[in-house]
């Protein structure tokens, strides 16, 4: 198959090893490997990364995000992120996904440059911290100055369909200097229209579904977090069939 026929390149956001396997079985080109997608994705364990390196037949990038919440990090948190990037580089992953903001809604160029330097030859993507910036055009130029390779964005809206006008503008502004990786509730019904409107060459989605736990014994009196007592008996997984259907729709 020619490169043109394979466009757009498809990245699937997954939680853990089973998600990676499902995504590559469904035909993904690349995976974003995370833990805790309920928090928007945080850094997975290095045991998970090592297992992924053994099982992956496609490249995967690892999110380096020490916690949920905002993207304004303390000095200690930033040092931990640099240490994670250096360790992931040593392990031999294909890329890392990072994002640091200043309190005023601009890209923290010093910290982003530190992370790019730590990554060395690895692909570096800025995640959707970009969507929280006050001026996306200026933020894109800041990422280019930092030598970031791509930016994950929904066009500063909840969905790519809603953000498609800005996504199209960003693709034009990027002009090949940085890759715009479009995301935001993409599915078989909307991905082709978003691609036509935006001219994105790379697209990203998760295709998650909840499945019941296989646990036969259930303790109704205790939960491991929050107030959702059923959460321990429900797992969120990558829907392999939905990934495959969305990829097919994107390339139709």
Secondary structure as UniProt FT lines:
FT   HELIX           3..6
FT   STRAND          9..15
FT   HELIX           16..25
FT   TURN            26..27
FT   STRAND          30..35
FT   HELIX           37..39
FT   HELIX           46..55
FT   STRAND          59..63
FT   HELIX           75..91
FT   STRAND          95..98
FT   TURN            103..104
FT   HELIX           109..119
FT   TURN            120..121
FT   STRAND          123..126
FT   HELIX           128..132
FT   HELIX           136..145
FT   TURN            146..147
FT   STRAND          150..153
FT   TURN            160..163
FT   HELIX           164..174
FT   TURN            175..176
FT   STRAND          179..183
FT   TURN            188..190
FT   HELIX           191..198
FT   STRAND          202..205
FT   STRAND          208..212
FT   TURN            220..221
FT   TURN            229..230
FT   HELIX           231..233
FT   STRAND          234..238
FT   HELIX           240..250
//
